[in-house]
Amino acid sequence: MAYPFPRFASAPQTPQSLKGIESPSSAHLRGLDKSKSHATRWLIAFCGALIIVALFWLRSRVYQPRQLDRIPFSHTDVDDLFNHFEGRQDCGIASTDIYIPPVGRHAADQKHSLYCPNRATLLEAMSGGGRHGFDTPYFPKGCHFRWYSTPEICMILDRFDSIVFLGDQTLRHVYSAFNMLLRENIALGALRQWDMKESERETCRCANQLTRPECLAYSVTDSTPHSFIPIDRSPATEDLHTAFSSILTRELDSYKPVPVIHSLSLATSLSWPTATSSMDEWVTLADISQKNVPFLWVGPNAAGHLKPPSQILSQGNNALWHYTIEMAKEAESRALDALGMYNLTLQAGSWDGSYYGQKVVLVQAMMIINWLSRLEST
């Protein structure tokens, strides 16, 4: 007799609880559920607290002043930073004519949140800005640079053994403005007025200290710890090499850097080979000194509307723009910083089509001071 094929046994079932009676396994599972629920609630609370802490941290990072240049932010509103400068009234220049600080959405943002966060963005912003009308204040692109007071400038300069300006007449005017800011003297700050007669001091006041040949003869070129070395070719003469090397080796045991602001343009008729040769020439001398020597290449000004027709082809804005772009690339390929002045001067008044007055060169000097503020001090 055949027997039916036995069916597979069904999977064991958990005993069901009877009314008022709970099986040991059910009690165990219910305990596990309570433990999991407690752990989940604790984890959610912990994550929530972590998120709140992170949000407060991010908020503090956004609204806290960033001391990227190691100069404390001033929250004192000053209508005119030149109020106490000698020659402020005679020369007719107010800081509000040439610089407008950034204004944020919140009052706390005004002094810090819109300034450039690092040296690279600072140089890009200062090079790529523009004006909202002819001779109006210049606005950098994307973020802003600071306008430092004289005590703040001294704090910046104190981080270096010396500062060297190395260039032609265009950079010499910027160096003149650098001295005006340090000496708080718009009228005669670029000149050795102690060597001048009273009549000469009257003649050379304000804009004349930059434009008249008889006044330029008294220009300050060496005011320790900063100097101007005039160059108009490459290679330069041996005595200029010696002067440069002596500045770099003045403090052999010091760890402080010696920044160099370098420019060469109209003196060489915008010669590209001369400019690149000059870069290599002075960088090589700096390397020999074994000092920390950061370089800033400064591009040429734009051509003003009074540029003589005979110079338009060789020194017009088309030639100047291409020179600006290509020399910036050459500088960067040598690990040098580069600052363009083309945009700054494009809509500014020039007395001869090549050189610019105090309102422009004061801004140029302050831009260079901003670059100095972002350099490492060791």
Secondary structure, DSSP 8 states (H G I E B T S, - for coil): -----------------BTTB--HHHHHHHHHHHHHHHHHHHHHHHHHHHHHHHHHHHHHHHHS---TTS--------S-TTTTSBTHHHHT--HHHH------SSGGGTTTTTB-SSHHHHHHHHHS-EESSTT--EE-SSSB-----HHHHHHHHTTSS-EEEEESHHHHHHHHHHHHHHHTBTTTTTB-GGGS-HHHHHHT-TTHHHH-HHHHTTB--EETTEEEEE--SSS--HHHHHHHHHHHTTTTT------EEE---GGGTS-HHHHHHHHHHHHHHHHHHTS---EEEEEEE---TT--GGGHHHHSHHHHHHHHHHHHHHHHHTT-EEEEEHHHHHTS-BSSSS-B-HHHHHHHHHHHHHHHHTS---
